[in-house]
Amino acid sequence: MTWNLIWEHLFIVLAAGILSIIIGLPLGILAYLFPKARPVILRIVDILQTIPALALLGIIMVFFGAGKVTVVTGIMLYSLLPIVRNTYLGLEQVDPGVKEAALGMGMSRSYRLFRVEFPLAFPTIFTGIRIAVVNAIGTAVFAAFVGGGGIGGVLNRGIRVQDMSLILKGTAALMAIAIVLDLLMGLFEGKMRKSHGNMRNIAIAGVALLVTFCIMLPFGMKDSTASNELVLYDGDYSETQIMHHMVKMLVEDRTDLTVAIKDQMSQVNNYKALIGDNHSCDMMISYDGTLLTTFLHLDTADVTEGVSIYQYANKVAEQEQQVHLLGKLGFDNTYAIAVPEKIAEKYNLEKVSDLASVANQLVFGAEHEFFTQEGSMKFGPFTKFYGLKFKDSVSVDVSLKYAAVESGSFDVTEVYATDGLNRKAKLKVLKDDRKFFPDYNGAFLVRDDTFEKFSDAAPNLEQVLSLLEGQISNEDMVEMTYRVDVLGETVDTVALDFLKDRGLISHK
């Protein structure tokens, strides 16, 4: 947790808040002035509020790419409902007698609206603005999934590694932002009540808000990078972060190229940011199985006979999206089935087949994605393949999976083979003796034009990246993720230690 993250989060909230006010107030006024347009306007803002935050950000990312523009736009749309509705209701509920008196005095429609009705409706309108801003503080945590930065990444990491101090720090920061902003808005509202909604005070407050926004603008410009920078995104898992920071250290040590690592982003969104003409990064760490199933939406059954998943996924990716995998790095982060050590000892479990005779006494739990019907590497096909009939099955958020299995909420789970949290949770990974799960070989996924793009500053870039090929075993990756997720060491420290140990970096 750093001050930069807090200011960055506050910038996102302020930017989204200003936009929602600029757009929401006119929409509320239009809903008040034009009865025929009213149901359309109110229905649209209602519908926007029902779309899940991550889904909304994913849709917006298609148009604006990854980063703060996507996040600010999404939060702005989420914030419209209270502002639009309260603006309409506030104006609608102004005393009809006052409206008739203003009309009788010969005031024009616009003069009545802004000099009489709006000031009287202001307390109700401002309540909508306060609700929108406070809600935006919480919604902004989803910025971490689309490279928008902020405090969301801290909370996601804290939940995943069960670091209560990290969770409390992130939560405390959010609460502090909410309290400070609400206090300032409360003081402003009190002043406005005393002045009966004086439009001059509203204008002064608006100018002050814009000045504050401009002062914080540097915290919103982190998405911009120079044309001669190799750009990656920080991942939402320590394994991704370790590999990306390893790239930065290795490339900057052996070439004249600068490597920029942008804010955290999920693997799926990182892939979206990598492909296409409007891409915002140049490469990422991925896996051949993930490229095939998650990114290309294919299945292992689609792989041509006699061709490996790595070869087939690479061929299709290059044809369809102009990206390709570099050489395998050595670790295979495939799906694995694991049980707590005490369960393994109790039922003498060594391999997945051993579960067949005792599955009816055990509860299986995993993240929601593992229970979907898409693809063959899921719960249904897995249990059918091994003939397993569990006592019950439970789905949880991926961030809470390890906490759930440690607390005894379920007895069997699906994990990633190289996750250091398996060791922390004292899980025994069972041997996939019938080889149901395919390989998920780690490799860098790069755009076809990446090496040409940096040929002047780093003509040896591909050779430098190839130095890591075959260097990292599953045991190496387990040890590195354990040091980060459990022992609390920094990603940079762990990545640098590995590079030094392999003799791949000369200084620092």
C-alpha positions as CSV (number, residue, x, y, z in Angstrom):
1,M,0.0,0.0,0.0
2,T,1.5,3.3,-1.1
3,W,0.3,6.9,-1.2
4,N,0.5,6.8,-5.0
5,L,-2.2,4.0,-5.0
6,I,-4.4,6.1,-2.7
7,W,-4.1,9.2,-4.9
8,E,-4.6,7.1,-8.0
9,H,-7.8,5.7,-6.5
10,L,-9.0,9.2,-5.6
11,F,-8.3,10.4,-9.1
12,I,-10.4,7.7,-10.6
13,V,-13.3,8.6,-8.2
14,L,-13.1,12.3,-8.9
15,A,-12.8,11.9,-12.7
16,A,-15.8,9.6,-12.7
17,G,-17.7,11.8,-10.3
18,I,-17.2,15.0,-12.4
19,L,-18.2,13.2,-15.6
20,S,-21.3,11.7,-14.0
21,I,-22.4,15.2,-12.7
22,I,-21.8,16.8,-16.1
23,I,-23.8,14.1,-17.8
24,G,-26.3,13.2,-15.1
25,L,-27.6,16.6,-14.2
26,P,-28.7,17.5,-17.8
27,L,-30.3,14.0,-18.2
28,G,-32.2,14.6,-15.0
29,I,-33.3,18.0,-16.2
30,L,-34.4,16.6,-19.5
31,A,-36.4,13.9,-17.7
32,Y,-38.1,16.6,-15.8
33,L,-38.8,18.9,-18.7
34,F,-39.9,16.3,-21.3
35,P,-42.4,13.7,-20.0
36,K,-42.2,11.6,-23.2
37,A,-38.4,11.2,-22.9
38,R,-38.6,10.6,-19.2
39,P,-39.3,6.8,-19.2
40,V,-36.5,6.2,-21.8
41,I,-33.9,8.2,-19.8
42,L,-34.8,6.6,-16.5
43,R,-35.0,3.1,-17.9
44,I,-31.5,3.4,-19.5
45,V,-29.9,4.5,-16.2
46,D,-31.7,1.7,-14.4
47,I,-30.4,-0.9,-16.9
48,L,-26.9,0.4,-16.6
49,Q,-27.0,-0.2,-12.8
50,T,-28.0,-3.8,-13.3
51,I,-25.0,-4.8,-15.4
52,P,-22.3,-6.4,-13.3
53,A,-19.3,-4.1,-12.9
54,L,-16.7,-6.5,-14.4
55,A,-19.0,-7.2,-17.4
56,L,-19.5,-3.4,-18.0
57,L,-15.8,-2.8,-17.8
58,G,-15.1,-5.6,-20.2
59,I,-17.6,-4.2,-22.7
60,I,-16.1,-0.7,-22.5
61,M,-12.6,-2.1,-22.8
62,V,-13.4,-3.3,-26.3
63,F,-13.9,0.3,-27.4
64,F,-11.4,2.2,-25.2
65,G,-8.8,-0.5,-24.5
66,A,-7.2,-1.1,-21.1
67,G,-6.5,1.6,-18.5
68,K,-8.1,4.5,-16.6
69,V,-10.3,5.7,-19.5
70,T,-12.2,2.4,-19.4
71,V,-12.5,2.5,-15.6
72,V,-13.6,6.1,-15.4
73,T,-16.2,5.6,-18.1
74,G,-17.6,2.5,-16.4
75,I,-17.8,4.1,-13.0
76,M,-19.4,7.2,-14.5
77,L,-22.1,5.1,-16.1
78,Y,-22.7,3.3,-12.8
79,S,-23.0,6.6,-11.0
80,L,-25.7,8.1,-13.3
81,L,-28.7,6.4,-11.6
82,P,-28.7,8.3,-8.3
83,I,-27.8,11.6,-9.9
84,V,-30.4,11.4,-12.7
85,R,-33.2,10.2,-10.5
86,N,-32.6,12.6,-7.7
87,T,-32.3,15.5,-10.1
88,Y,-35.6,14.6,-11.7
89,L,-37.3,14.0,-8.3
90,G,-35.9,17.1,-6.7
91,L,-37.2,19.3,-9.5
92,E,-40.6,17.5,-9.7
93,Q,-41.2,17.9,-6.0
94,V,-40.7,21.7,-5.9
95,D,-43.8,23.3,-4.4
96,P,-46.3,23.8,-7.3
97,G,-47.3,27.1,-5.7
98,V,-43.8,28.4,-6.1
99,K,-43.7,27.4,-9.7
100,E,-47.0,29.1,-10.4
101,A,-45.8,32.3,-8.6
102,A,-42.6,32.4,-10.7
103,L,-44.7,31.9,-13.9
104,G,-47.1,34.7,-12.8
105,M,-44.1,37.0,-12.4
106,G,-43.3,36.5,-16.1
107,M,-40.1,34.5,-15.6
108,S,-38.9,32.6,-18.6
109,R,-38.8,28.8,-18.5
110,S,-35.0,28.7,-18.2
111,Y,-34.9,31.5,-15.7
112,R,-37.5,29.7,-13.5
113,L,-35.6,26.4,-13.8
114,F,-32.1,27.7,-12.8
115,R,-33.1,30.6,-10.5
116,V,-36.1,29.2,-8.7
117,E,-36.6,25.4,-9.1
118,F,-33.0,24.2,-9.2
119,P,-31.9,26.0,-6.0
120,L,-35.0,24.7,-4.2
121,A,-34.4,21.1,-5.5
122,F,-30.6,21.3,-4.7
123,P,-30.7,19.3,-1.4
124,T,-32.3,16.4,-3.1
125,I,-30.0,16.6,-6.1
126,F,-26.9,16.9,-4.0
127,T,-28.0,13.8,-2.0
128,G,-27.8,11.8,-5.3
129,I,-24.4,13.2,-6.0
130,R,-23.1,12.2,-2.6
131,I,-24.5,8.7,-3.0
132,A,-22.9,8.4,-6.4
133,V,-19.5,9.5,-5.2
134,V,-19.4,7.2,-2.2
135,N,-20.5,4.2,-4.3
136,A,-17.8,5.1,-6.8
137,I,-15.1,4.7,-4.1
138,G,-16.1,1.0,-3.7
139,T,-16.7,0.3,-7.4
140,A,-13.3,1.7,-8.3
141,V,-11.6,-1.4,-6.8
142,F,-12.5,-3.3,-10.0
143,A,-10.0,-1.0,-11.8
144,A,-7.3,-3.6,-11.0
145,F,-8.9,-6.1,-13.4
146,V,-8.5,-3.8,-16.5
147,G,-5.2,-2.1,-15.8
148,G,-6.8,1.0,-14.1
149,G,-4.7,0.9,-10.9
150,G,-6.0,2.0,-7.5
151,I,-6.5,0.1,-4.3
152,G,-8.3,-2.8,-5.8
153,G,-5.0,-4.7,-6.5
154,V,-4.1,-4.5,-2.9
155,L,-7.4,-5.9,-1.7
156,N,-7.3,-8.7,-4.3
157,R,-3.8,-9.7,-3.2
158,G,-4.7,-9.5,0.5
159,I,-7.7,-11.8,0.0
160,R,-5.9,-14.3,-2.1
161,V,-2.9,-14.7,0.2
162,Q,-5.1,-14.2,3.4
163,D,-3.0,-11.3,4.5
164,M,-5.4,-9.6,7.0
165,S,-3.1,-6.6,7.5
166,L,-3.1,-5.9,3.7
167,I,-6.9,-6.2,3.6
168,L,-7.3,-3.9,6.6
169,K,-4.9,-1.3,5.1
170,G,-6.8,-1.3,1.8
171,T,-10.2,-1.2,3.5
172,A,-9.0,1.6,5.8
173,A,-7.7,3.6,2.9
174,L,-11.1,3.3,1.1
175,M,-12.9,4.3,4.3
176,A,-10.7,7.3,4.8
177,I,-11.3,8.5,1.2
178,A,-15.1,8.0,1.7
179,I,-15.1,9.9,5.1
180,V,-13.0,12.8,3.8
181,L,-15.1,13.2,0.6
182,D,-18.4,12.8,2.4
183,L,-17.3,15.3,5.1
184,L,-16.3,17.9,2.4
185,M,-19.6,17.3,0.6
186,G,-21.5,17.6,3.8
187,L,-19.9,21.0,4.6
188,F,-20.7,22.2,1.1
189,E,-24.3,21.0,1.4
190,G,-24.7,22.8,4.7
191,K,-23.4,26.0,3.2
192,M,-25.8,25.7,0.3
193,R,-28.8,25.2,2.6
194,K,-27.9,28.4,4.4
195,S,-27.7,30.3,1.1
196,H,-30.8,28.5,-0.3
197,G,-29.0,27.0,-3.2
198,N,-27.2,30.2,-4.4
199,M,-26.0,29.5,-7.9
200,R,-22.9,31.6,-7.4
201,N,-21.8,29.2,-4.6
202,I,-22.5,26.2,-6.9
203,A,-20.3,27.7,-9.6
204,I,-17.5,28.4,-7.2
205,A,-17.7,24.8,-5.9
206,G,-17.6,23.5,-9.5
207,V,-14.5,25.5,-10.3
208,A,-12.8,24.3,-7.1
209,L,-13.6,20.7,-8.0
210,L,-12.1,21.1,-11.5
211,V,-9.0,22.7,-10.1
212,T,-8.6,19.8,-7.7
213,F,-9.0,17.4,-10.6
214,C,-6.3,19.2,-12.6
215,I,-3.9,19.0,-9.7
216,M,-4.4,15.2,-9.5
217,L,-4.2,14.8,-13.2
218,P,-0.6,13.4,-13.1
219,F,-2.0,10.3,-11.2
220,G,-4.3,9.7,-14.2
221,M,-1.5,9.9,-16.8
222,K,0.4,6.8,-15.8
223,D,-1.2,4.9,-18.7
224,S,0.9,6.9,-21.2
225,T,4.2,5.4,-22.3
226,A,6.9,6.4,-24.6
227,S,7.1,4.9,-28.1
228,N,10.5,3.3,-27.3
229,E,9.3,1.4,-24.3
230,L,8.5,-2.3,-24.2
231,V,5.1,-2.3,-22.4
232,L,3.7,-5.1,-20.1
233,Y,0.9,-5.1,-17.5
234,D,1.4,-6.3,-14.0
235,G,-0.6,-9.4,-13.4
236,D,-3.1,-10.2,-10.6
237,Y,-1.1,-13.3,-9.5
238,S,2.4,-13.3,-8.2
239,E,3.5,-15.8,-10.9
240,T,2.6,-13.3,-13.6
241,Q,4.2,-10.4,-11.7
242,I,7.4,-12.3,-11.1
243,M,7.8,-13.1,-14.8
244,H,7.0,-9.6,-16.0
245,H,9.4,-8.0,-13.5
246,M,12.0,-10.6,-14.5
247,V,11.6,-9.4,-18.1
248,K,12.1,-5.8,-17.1
249,M,15.3,-6.5,-15.2
250,L,16.8,-8.8,-17.9
251,V,15.9,-6.6,-20.9
252,E,17.1,-3.4,-19.2
253,D,20.3,-5.1,-18.2
254,R,21.1,-6.5,-21.6
255,T,19.7,-3.9,-24.0
256,D,19.2,-0.1,-24.3
257,L,15.4,-0.6,-24.1
258,T,13.3,0.7,-21.3
259,V,10.5,-1.6,-20.0
260,A,7.3,-0.1,-18.6
261,I,5.1,-2.3,-16.4
262,K,1.6,-0.8,-16.2
263,D,-1.1,-1.4,-13.5
264,Q,-2.4,-4.8,-12.6
265,M,-4.7,-6.6,-15.0
266,S,-6.3,-10.1,-15.3
267,Q,-4.9,-12.5,-17.8
268,V,-8.0,-12.3,-20.1
269,N,-8.0,-8.6,-20.2
270,N,-4.2,-8.5,-20.7
271,Y,-4.7,-10.7,-23.8
272,K,-7.4,-8.3,-25.1
273,A,-4.9,-5.4,-24.5
274,L,-2.2,-7.3,-26.5
275,I,-4.1,-8.1,-29.7
276,G,-5.5,-5.8,-32.4
277,D,-4.4,-2.5,-33.9
278,N,-5.2,-0.5,-30.8
279,H,-3.1,-2.7,-28.5
280,S,-1.7,-1.2,-25.3
281,C,1.1,-3.7,-24.5
282,D,3.7,-5.7,-26.4
283,M,4.0,-9.0,-24.6
284,M,2.8,-11.0,-21.6
285,I,3.4,-14.3,-19.8
286,S,0.9,-17.0,-20.7
287,Y,0.5,-20.8,-21.1
288,D,-0.2,-22.9,-24.2
289,G,-3.3,-24.4,-22.6
290,T,-4.6,-21.0,-21.6
291,L,-4.0,-19.6,-25.1
292,L,-5.9,-22.6,-26.6
293,T,-8.9,-22.7,-24.4
294,T,-9.4,-19.3,-22.7
295,F,-8.1,-16.9,-25.4
296,L,-8.8,-18.8,-28.6
297,H,-12.0,-20.5,-27.2
298,L,-10.9,-23.9,-28.6
299,D,-10.7,-27.2,-26.8
300,T,-8.1,-30.0,-26.6
301,A,-10.4,-32.1,-28.9
302,D,-9.7,-29.5,-31.6
303,V,-6.0,-30.2,-31.6
304,T,-4.8,-32.0,-34.7
305,E,-3.6,-35.5,-34.0
306,G,0.2,-35.8,-33.7
307,V,0.5,-32.0,-32.9
308,S,1.1,-30.7,-29.4
309,I,-1.2,-28.1,-27.8
310,Y,1.8,-25.7,-27.9
311,Q,2.2,-26.1,-31.6
312,Y,-1.5,-26.0,-32.5
313,A,-2.3,-23.0,-30.2
314,N,0.7,-21.1,-31.6
315,K,-0.3,-21.7,-35.2
316,V,-3.9,-20.6,-34.7
317,A,-2.9,-17.6,-32.6
318,E,-0.5,-16.4,-35.3
319,Q,-3.1,-16.8,-38.0
320,E,-6.0,-15.2,-36.2
321,Q,-4.5,-12.6,-33.9
322,Q,-0.9,-12.1,-35.1
323,V,0.6,-13.2,-31.8
324,H,2.8,-16.2,-31.0
325,L,4.5,-18.0,-28.1
326,L,8.2,-17.9,-27.6
327,G,10.0,-21.0,-26.3
328,K,8.8,-22.8,-23.2
329,L,10.2,-21.5,-20.0
330,G,10.2,-24.9,-18.2
331,F,7.3,-24.7,-15.8
332,D,4.0,-26.4,-16.4
333,N,1.3,-24.6,-14.4
334,T,-1.5,-27.0,-15.2
335,Y,-4.6,-27.8,-13.3
336,A,-4.1,-30.2,-10.4
337,I,-6.3,-31.9,-7.9
338,A,-5.2,-31.4,-4.3
339,V,-6.4,-32.4,-0.8
340,P,-5.4,-31.3,2.7
341,E,-2.5,-33.4,4.0
342,K,-4.7,-34.8,6.8
343,I,-7.3,-35.9,4.3
344,A,-4.6,-37.6,2.2
345,E,-3.3,-39.4,5.2
346,K,-6.7,-40.5,6.4
347,Y,-7.7,-42.0,3.1
348,N,-4.2,-42.9,1.8
349,L,-4.5,-40.7,-1.3
350,E,-1.6,-40.5,-3.7
351,K,-3.2,-40.1,-7.1
352,V,-6.5,-38.9,-8.4
353,S,-7.8,-42.4,-9.1
354,D,-7.6,-43.1,-5.3
355,L,-10.5,-40.7,-4.8
356,A,-13.0,-43.0,-6.6
357,S,-13.7,-45.2,-3.5
358,V,-14.0,-42.3,-1.1
359,A,-15.4,-39.4,-3.1
360,N,-18.9,-40.0,-1.7
361,Q,-17.5,-38.9,1.7
362,L,-15.8,-35.8,0.5
363,V,-16.9,-32.3,-0.6
364,F,-15.3,-30.8,-3.7
365,G,-14.7,-27.0,-3.9
366,A,-13.2,-24.7,-6.5
367,E,-13.6,-21.3,-8.2
368,H,-16.8,-20.6,-10.2
369,E,-15.0,-20.9,-13.5
370,F,-14.1,-24.6,-12.9
371,F,-17.9,-25.4,-12.7
372,T,-18.8,-23.8,-16.1
373,Q,-19.9,-25.8,-19.0
374,E,-17.4,-24.3,-21.4
375,G,-14.5,-26.5,-22.5
376,S,-13.5,-30.0,-21.4
377,M,-11.2,-29.1,-18.6
378,K,-14.0,-28.5,-16.1
379,F,-15.7,-30.2,-13.1
380,G,-18.2,-32.2,-15.1
381,P,-15.9,-33.8,-17.6
382,F,-13.2,-34.3,-14.9
383,T,-15.5,-36.2,-12.6
384,K,-17.0,-38.3,-15.4
385,F,-13.5,-39.2,-16.7
386,Y,-12.4,-40.4,-13.3
387,G,-15.8,-41.8,-12.3
388,L,-16.0,-39.6,-9.2
389,K,-19.2,-38.9,-7.3
390,F,-18.6,-36.4,-4.6
391,K,-20.8,-35.9,-1.5
392,D,-21.3,-32.3,-2.6
393,S,-19.6,-29.6,-4.7
394,V,-19.1,-26.0,-3.7
395,S,-18.1,-23.0,-5.8
396,V,-16.3,-20.0,-4.3
397,D,-14.6,-16.9,-5.5
398,V,-11.1,-17.7,-6.7
399,S,-9.6,-15.3,-4.1
400,L,-11.3,-17.1,-1.3
401,K,-10.6,-20.7,-2.4
402,Y,-7.5,-21.2,-0.2
403,A,-9.2,-19.7,2.8
404,A,-12.1,-22.0,2.3
405,V,-10.1,-25.2,2.0
406,E,-8.0,-24.3,5.1
407,S,-11.1,-23.7,7.1
408,G,-12.5,-27.1,6.2
409,S,-15.3,-25.9,3.9
410,F,-14.4,-28.6,1.4
411,D,-12.0,-31.5,1.2
412,V,-10.9,-31.6,-2.4
413,T,-10.0,-28.7,-4.7
414,E,-8.5,-27.8,-8.0
415,V,-5.3,-25.8,-7.9
416,Y,-2.6,-24.6,-10.2
417,A,0.5,-26.8,-10.0
418,T,3.0,-24.0,-9.4
419,D,1.1,-22.0,-6.8
420,G,3.1,-21.4,-3.6
421,L,-0.1,-21.2,-1.7
422,N,-0.5,-25.0,-2.1
423,R,2.4,-25.3,0.3
424,K,1.0,-22.7,2.7
425,A,-2.4,-24.4,2.9
426,K,-0.6,-27.8,3.4
427,L,-2.2,-29.3,0.4
428,K,-1.1,-32.5,-1.2
429,V,-1.2,-32.4,-5.0
430,L,-2.5,-35.8,-6.3
431,K,-0.9,-37.3,-9.3
432,D,-3.0,-37.1,-12.5
433,D,-2.4,-40.7,-13.2
434,R,-4.8,-41.0,-16.1
435,K,-3.5,-37.7,-17.5
436,F,-6.9,-35.8,-17.8
437,F,-5.4,-32.3,-17.6
438,P,-3.3,-31.1,-20.5
439,D,0.0,-29.2,-20.2
440,Y,0.0,-25.5,-19.4
441,N,3.5,-24.7,-20.4
442,G,4.6,-21.2,-19.4
443,A,5.9,-19.1,-22.3
444,F,6.0,-15.4,-23.3
445,L,3.2,-14.4,-25.7
446,V,4.3,-11.6,-28.0
447,R,2.9,-9.7,-30.9
448,D,4.4,-10.6,-34.3
449,D,5.6,-7.0,-34.8
450,T,7.2,-6.7,-31.3
451,F,10.8,-7.5,-32.3
452,E,10.6,-5.4,-35.5
453,K,9.2,-2.5,-33.5
454,F,12.2,-2.4,-31.2
455,S,14.9,-3.5,-33.7
456,D,16.8,-0.2,-33.4
457,A,17.0,0.0,-29.6
458,A,17.2,-3.7,-29.0
459,P,18.1,-5.8,-32.0
460,N,18.9,-8.7,-29.7
461,L,15.6,-8.6,-27.8
462,E,14.4,-12.0,-28.9
463,Q,17.8,-13.6,-28.0
464,V,17.7,-11.9,-24.6
465,L,14.2,-13.3,-23.8
466,S,15.3,-16.7,-25.0
467,L,17.8,-16.8,-22.2
468,L,15.0,-17.7,-19.8
469,E,13.8,-20.7,-21.9
470,G,14.0,-24.0,-20.0
471,Q,15.4,-22.2,-17.0
472,I,12.4,-22.3,-14.6
473,S,11.2,-25.6,-13.3
474,N,7.9,-26.2,-11.4
475,E,9.9,-26.4,-8.2
476,D,11.5,-23.0,-9.0
477,M,8.2,-21.4,-9.6
478,V,6.6,-22.9,-6.4
479,E,9.5,-21.6,-4.4
480,M,9.3,-18.1,-5.9
481,T,5.5,-17.7,-5.5
482,Y,5.8,-19.1,-1.9
483,R,8.4,-16.4,-1.1
484,V,6.1,-13.7,-2.4
485,D,2.6,-14.9,-1.3
486,V,3.6,-16.5,2.0
487,L,6.9,-15.1,3.2
488,G,5.9,-11.6,2.0
489,E,9.1,-10.8,0.0
490,T,8.7,-8.4,-2.9
491,V,8.3,-9.5,-6.4
492,D,11.5,-7.6,-7.4
493,T,13.6,-9.2,-4.8
494,V,12.5,-12.7,-5.8
495,A,12.9,-12.1,-9.5
496,L,16.3,-10.5,-9.1
497,D,17.5,-13.4,-6.9
498,F,16.6,-15.9,-9.5
499,L,18.3,-14.0,-12.3
500,K,21.5,-13.6,-10.3
501,D,21.4,-17.3,-9.3
502,R,21.2,-18.3,-13.0
503,G,23.9,-15.8,-13.9
504,L,21.6,-14.0,-16.3
505,I,22.0,-10.5,-14.9
506,S,25.2,-8.7,-14.2
507,H,24.5,-6.0,-11.7
508,K,21.9,-4.4,-9.3
